[in-house]
Amino acid sequence: MHVTRAGLFSQLLNQISRVEFASLVAKHGAERGAKGFTCYMQLTAMLFCHLARAESLREICYGLRSCGGKLRHLGLAKAPARSTLSYANQRRPPGLYRDLFLTMLDRLRARADFLPHKHRFRFKNPLFSLDATVISLSLKAFPWADYNRTKGGIKVHVVLDHADYLPRCACVGDVKKHDVQYARGLRLPPGSIVALDKGYLDLGMFSRWNAEGLYFVTPQKRDLLVEVIQSNPVAADGTIIKDEVVKFSGELGRIRYPERLRRIELEVDDRQGGRRRLVLLTNHFGLAAATIAEIYKERWQIELFFKALKQNLTLRNFVGSTPNALEIQIWTALITMLLLKWLHYMSQCRWSLSTLAATLRLNLFTYRDLQDFLDDPWKPPPEPDPPMQLSITW
């Protein structure tokens, strides 16, 4: 039986186009002044950091060095030194890895056999969720990342596409910057439905979205005054309490959003096991009130994405303390998550993403066909081929 002469990590790196990556390196001028340590070597080291859950530069460099001759399958002549990798993370542009993430995402989405291309709802509008997560940082190690007297952090904004549960776009930003400032720069296809939290509520932005043909679903803030224009009938035994057509009655609301809105009041479960009322605002009048409620409930998928990102990759311990190094580690984490999602979709084995990441971590340099590993990870490795030398009969 044929034995694969490349490890799983090497086969995984083959999903990254070297031609695309080289063009991005030239675009950003990322290797200007480099002395032998290429951006591809840096990318390989940082992907190893996330896949192997290495928590320091020492673990990355010594972990690669312990692999010996297997490094040549990764395109590395030798393992990088700690000072070399640290210097590259401090100096090289994070935009290189941001563009690599977006380029890989577009290329893999274009493949018919990679990702599903439709969400679980019957309507044909593209469905997105917008949210942000804060990555907590120690103020002693990251004094530049403070946003109050006792805490430090950096924020990652993501627009999640519910067709494949992968980001449509992402942004790494300052915690002190308000979420709305990021949302104002979004450009989504006309007809899209965006579910977002009340932290992104901005009436001027919603008015522009309405003019561009975008739909939004968001909770209503208590200080927004509305007047009821029309009440739609609702089921007596359902969770929907009210389905109304409203307009803002406050002076500022009428100026910033003069159009009509739909106000849906429903009952949902709270974290204490009881029931509470939730009021949603949307500019979509064609869908049923229960469907609007399900759209906002589906926003929970972006929370699951953030949870998987933090639990399976190295985002609790950082291998550099500068803003540049931190941003590179976050973008390479998103690239690693994209590769793990690709493996998860290609696998025939019914396992969770966390189990896949943990099993792959223990077999990064195992010589085995990647697809066979994904389909049957518990299958014993194949026997090596018999020697080709013929026996001599005396």
N, C-alpha and C positions, 0 to 999 in steps of 0.2 A: 504494500500500500504506500502511496506517495505521502511523504511528510512535508508540510509547508516549511520552507526555509526562511520565513520571516515571522516575527512575533506579531501579536495582536495589536500592539501599539503602533508598529510600523505600518500595518495594513490600515489602521484607523487614520494615520497621517496622510495616507494616499488619497483620502477624500478631499484634501486641501490641494487645489490646483497650484502647482509651483509657478506656472506661467502667470496666473492672476496675481499671486502674491508678489512676484518679482515686479510686475507693473505697478502695484500699489507702493512697493518700497521705492521705486523710482519716482513716483508721483509725489511722495512725501519727503524725498531726499533723506530717508531714514538711516542710510549707511554712509552718509557723508562723514569722513574722518574715521570710519571703522577700521580697526586693525585686526582683521582675521575673524572676529566674532560677528557673524552675519545675523540679520533679523530672523532668518529661518531657524537658526540655532537658538535664539532667544525665544521664539514662538514654541519650539519643541520643549524647551526647559519649562516654560510656563504652563503648557498643556500637561506635562508630566507632574507639575506641582498640583494641579487640580485633580487629575485622574488618580494619582497615588496618594492624595491628601497629605502632601508634604507641607509642613507648617513653618519652615524656615529655609533660608538660602543654603544652609548646611545640609539639610535633608534633601533638597533638590540636587545639589551638586554631588554629594556622596552617593545618593541613590542612583544617579546616572553613571557615576564612576564604577559602582559595584557591578554594573552589567557587562563590563569588559568588551569583548568583541561584538556583542549584540548592538552596540551603538552604530556600527556602520550601516545597519539596516534602516536607521533613522536619519541617515545623512550627516551624522556627526563623526568627526575624526577622533574626538576625545570629549570628555565631560568638561563643561565650563568651570572656571574658577569662580569662587563666591564674589570676589571683588569685581570681576568682569561682568557677571550677570547683574550685580547691584548697580554698577555704573550705567549699563545699558537701560535698566529700568528707570533710572533717574533722568536720562538724557533723551532717549528716543521718543518720538511723538506718539501719544496714545491714539491719535486719529488713524494711524496705520491699522491698528487692530479693530477699531470701530468700523472702518471701511471694509476690512476683511470679513467681519461678521455679517455686514449687510450684503456683501457680494456673495458669500456662501449661501446666505438665506435665499437670495433671489435665484441662484443657480439650482439649489436643491428643490425649491418650490416649483421650478419649471419642469421637474421630472415627474412624469405621470405615476411612477411606481413608488414615489417617496412618501408624500403626505396626502391625507384626505383634503378635498377641496370644497367641502360643504359642512356647515354647522348642523346641529341636530334639529333646528327649527324648520318649519315648512316654508316660511317666507324666504325669498331669494336675496334680500338685502344683505350685504356684508355686515357682519357683527363684530364689534371690537369692544374691549374694556380698557379703560385708562386708569392707572393707579401708580403709586410710588411706594417704595419701601426704603426705610432708613437703615443703613448699615452702621451699627454702633462702633465707635472708636474710643480708645483711651486718650484722654487729654494729655497725659504725660508723654506718650509717644507721638501724638498727632495734635500739637497745640494749635495748629492753624485751622483745625476742623471744628472749633467750638461753636455751638449755637445757643448755649446758655451757660450758667456758671459751673455746672457739674457734669455736663455731657458733651460728647463730641460725636460727629457722624458725617456721613455723606449720603446723598439721596440718589436712588436709581429710579427714573421714570420709565414706564413701559406701556406701550399700546399692544395689547394681546389680541391676536386674531383667533377667533373661536372656530375657524375652519380646521386649524391644525394645532391650536393651543401653543403657538410660538409667537414671539414678538413681531409685530409689523414694523415698529421702530422703537428705539430706546435712547435714553439720554442719561448721562451721569452729571449731576449738578450739585450745587451748594445747598445745604439744608436750609440756610437762611432765606433763600430765594423762594418766593411763594409759588405754589403749584400752578396757579393760573397763568403765570408768566411763561411756563413751558407749554401749557395747553394752547395758548394763543398762537403759537407757531406751527401747530399741526396742520397738515394738508392731507385729507383723506378723500377717497373716491365719492362722488355724488351718490346719494341713496344709502350711504352707510348709516348704521345705527351704533351709537357709542353709549355704553353704560359707564357712568362715572360717579364718584363719591361727591358729597356736598362740598368738599374742599376745593373742587374745580368749578364751583358754580360762579359764573360771571355772565350777567345778563347781556352785556355788549357782545361778548363772544358768541353766546347762544343766538343772538339776533343775526350775526354774520353767518353762523352755521345754517340757520333757517333759510337765509337767502341763497346759500350755496347748495341747498338740497340735502343737508346732513340732518339726521335725527339724533336726539339725545334722550337719555333716561337718567334722571338724577333725583335724589331726595330733596324735598322742599325745606328751606330754612324757616325757622319759626318767625323771623322778623319780616318775612315777605308777605305783604298784605295783598289778597286777591278778592275779586268779586265774581260770584257764580253767574254765568250767562245761561248755561243749560245743564240739566241733570239727566244722565243716561240711565236706563234701567239696569239693575244688577240682580244676580241670583240671591234669593233669600238665605240659602243654606251654604253659600260659598265664603271664601276668605275676603272677597272684594266687598268693601263697605260702601264706597262711593265712587262714581265715575262721572266727573264733571268737566265741562268746558268753562274755562275761567280767563280773566284778564287781570293784570296787576292794577291794583287800586291806588297804591302809593305813587307819589309824584315822581320819584326816581325810577321806580319800576316801569311806569308808563313811558318815560322818556327812553330808557335803555332797551326795553322789549315791548313795543306797542302791539305786537301780534297776539292772537289767542293762544292759549295753552290747554293742555289736558291734565287734569288733576285726578289722581287715582289714590284712594285711601284703602288700605288693606291691613289685615292682622297677620303678624309673623311671630315665630318663636324667638324668644330672647335667650341669652346665655344662661339665665338662672332657671330655665325650664318653664317659664311662664309665657304669657302672650303680651305683645305690645303692638301699637299702631304705627304704621309706616305710611308716609305720604310721598308719592312720586309725582314728578312733573315731566311731561314729555310733549314734543311737538308733532308726534305721530298720531293721527286720528283714524288710521285704517285698521290697526290691529286690535284684537280683543283685549280687554283690561287684564284678563288672566295671562295673556301672552306677554304684555308689558311687565307684569310682575315676575314672570319667569325669566325675562331678559335681565332684569336687575339681579335676580337670584343667581343667574349664570355668571355674574361678575365674580363670584367666589372662585372661579377657575384661575384668576390672576393671583389670588392669594395662595393657591396651591402651587403656582409657578414660582412665586417668591420663596415659598417654603422648601420646594425641591432644590432651588438654586443655593440656598444657604445650608441645607443639610447635607448635600452630596458633593459640594465643591469647597475649596479653601477660601471662604469668605468670612471666617471668624478670626483667623490669624493672618496677618499680612507680612510679606517678606520685604517690604520697603516702607519707609515712613514719609516719603515726599508725596505731594499730590500727583505727580507724574507716575510714580511707581504704583500708587494705589489705583489710579485709573486704568493702567495697563493690566493689573491683576483682575479688575472687574470685567474689562472687555474680553480678556482671554477666558474668564469664567463663563461668559455668555457664549463664546465660541465652543467651549467644551460642552455646555448644555445642549447646543445645537447638534453636536456630534452624538451625544448620548441619546437625544430624541431620535436621531436618524437610526441608531442601533435599535432602539426600542420599537420603532415602526417596522424595521426590516426583520426583526426576530419573530420566529414562529413559536417560541416558548412563552407561556403565559406567566410572566414574572413582572414585578413592579419595577419602576425606574430606579428605585433605591437598591433593590436586589441586584439589578443589572450593574449599577455603578460599583457596588461592593465586590461582586464577583469579578468584574473586569479589573478592578484594582489589584486583585491577587494573582491575575494572569496576564499582566501587561506584556511580559516578554516570553510568554509561552508560544512555542512554535506550533501553531494550529490554524487551520483555515477559519477566517473570521465568520463567514456565514454558517459553517458547521457549528461553531461555538455558539452563535446566536440561536440556532435551531435546537440544539441539544447540548447544553453546557456541561451536563453531568456524564456525557459519553466518554469512555476511556480514550486517551490519545492513541492514534494509530501506531502500529508497529513500524519501525524503520525498514526501509527497503533492504533486501538481502544484498550482500556484496556482489559486485559484477565480475569479480575475478573467477575464472574457471578453475576447477580442481584438476590436478595433474595425476594421471594414473601411471604408476610405475610398473 
